[in-house]
Amino acid sequence: MNTILRRQNMIIDNRWKSAVALFILMVCFSSLYGVPLMKFQLEINLAGDWRFEIGKNSEFLEADFNDSEWEVIHVPNSWENEGFPGYDGYGCYRIKFRVPSKLKSKKLYLKLGRIDDVDRVYLNGQLIGGVGDLLPNYRTAFNIKRIYPLDPNMIRFNEINTLAVQVFDMHGVGGIYEGEVGLYSRLDEIHLDMDLSGQWKFRTGDQPEWAKKDYRDSDWAKIHVPMPWEWQGYENYDGYAWYRKNIRLSPELLKSKLILMLGYIGDVDEVFFNGIKIGSRGEYPPFSEQEQSDRYGGNRAWERAYFIPSQIISKTGENVIAVRVFNEVKEGGIYEGYVGIVMRTEYLKYSQESE
C-alpha cells in the first residue's frame, strides 16, 4: 500500500512539474529562436557511481573531505530511487576524477543534466555555479539543464579533482535525476583567442560611474556568462544591470587587431573598454512603439561583436570590460553564444561563413 501511494504521489508531482516544464520550454524556445546553440563533445563521462550523504555541512564541499563512509548511488537518478524514498531537504554528491593534460588546450564545460530543485557546485573546493534559490527565498530550477564553464585555473590536470554538488529539494523527487553528466569540450565554429565565459561581476541598477576603469566593484555579485540572469537569482527582474570583468592580454594578442564578442544579449547593450565606449545595440528607454518592436524582434537575434581600438588597450596592466544592459521582456543579460576576444582575421572568417 505504501508503495502504491508513493507512486501515486510521484505521478501527481511529475504531472505538475511537466506542466511547468512545458511553460519553461515554450519561453526558452521563443527567446532563443534563430540563435545557434553551442555544440559539445564528451571528454570525461561522470555518469555512474557517486558518493552521497543527506544533510547540509560546509565541510562536505571541501576538496579534501573524507567521504569514504558515504553511500554510493548512481547518477543520474533521483535519490528516491537510490534508497532515500520520501526525503526532502539537503543532500551532497561527491566524485573524484582525473583530467588529462591533453585537454588543457580545450575549453571545458561541466554538464550535470537536470537537478531537482536547487544546486551549488564546487570544483576542488571552489564554487563554480548554481541555479535556483535556496531558503528563505526558495526558487526551483528542476527543469533547467546545468552547463557550467570551467576556469582552467581551477582544474588540476593529471591530478585528482574533486567535484561536490550540494542539492536542495523541496518536494517530490530530488537530486541529479536525468540528463548528460560529464566534462565536455565545445565544438567551436570560431576559435576564441581569449575565452571570457565564466564568472563576471554583476549589479542591477544603473550608474554612469560603473563604466569607469578605476571603479571599485569588489562588493558586486558574481554571475555566470553566458546565462540568463533569471536563472541565477534574478527571477522576473526587468530593467538595467551592469557586467564587469578585468582581463590581461597576452603579448601575442597585443600585436593584432582585436574583436570583443559578447554573444546574444536581451535586450539592449552598451559596451565600454577601459571606460571608453566601443559599441552598442538598440535604444534605451523611453521608446516609441516602433522602437519597442525593433528591439524585441531584432536586437536579441544579433550576435554582439565590437572592435577594440588598439590605443585604448593597456599593454602592461589590467583592462576592464563594462557592459550596460537593459532588459524588459524574456531572458535578460548576456544569455547565449560566444563570449571572448578574437583576432580580427579569425572573426572575418567566422562572420563570412555565417552569412
C-alpha angles and dihedrals in degrees: 000000000000090000091052092049092049090051092049091050091049091050091052091045092048092049090053092047092046090057091050091044091054090053092049092049092050090052093047095048093047092052097043097042109136093012116119110234121219119267121221140198123208113244104164122018111217097176112116134050119014131169114250139187133170122235138053120275127150089217089065088069097053119108096232098042112133107239097163093118095050122109120264116233135170122255126237099037135093113269088234088066090048098060104285102098117181095005117147122177137052127347134168130216123198134184136168124214143157126243113206118229091239087076093062090094093055131078105240129207130191115225118196101170115221122338126198111244124332131353141192115191127204128188114196089343096310125112112244101170152312140195129215129028128275126220136325090032094034118186123171123226097178096138100043116104109232114229115164124183112227124226105227089218088065094053120090102214115210089004137088115284123196122213119193123185120191112201131189119197121189101188143336120023117357143196137034092335109166146357141052115333121189149066114300135185121218119246096221126204086199130034110233110212088202118021110209099180114123131054121012130170112257139189134169118228132050130266125157093222090064088078093061120106095225096047111126110235099167092121095052122113121254121239136177120249127237098030132096112265089228088070092054105056102292099096115171092004113148123174138053127347137161135218124201133185134174118216140173120214123221121239089249093057092047089064093061139064107257138212124202111216118199103174119221121338131195112244125329130357142188118189130206129189113197088343095308119114111240101173151329142200125212134001128285122228142320094065136187117224090258092050090052091051092048092047098049096039100038117021096061091055094057119093107222118235124161130185114235112217108229094225093066095051119102107230097194108024142038125308123210126217116198122185122192113201134186119193129180107159138030121352117355133219134009095340110162145004140042117340117185148067122293135178115257093241092056092045091053091056091049096046093047093049090050094056 
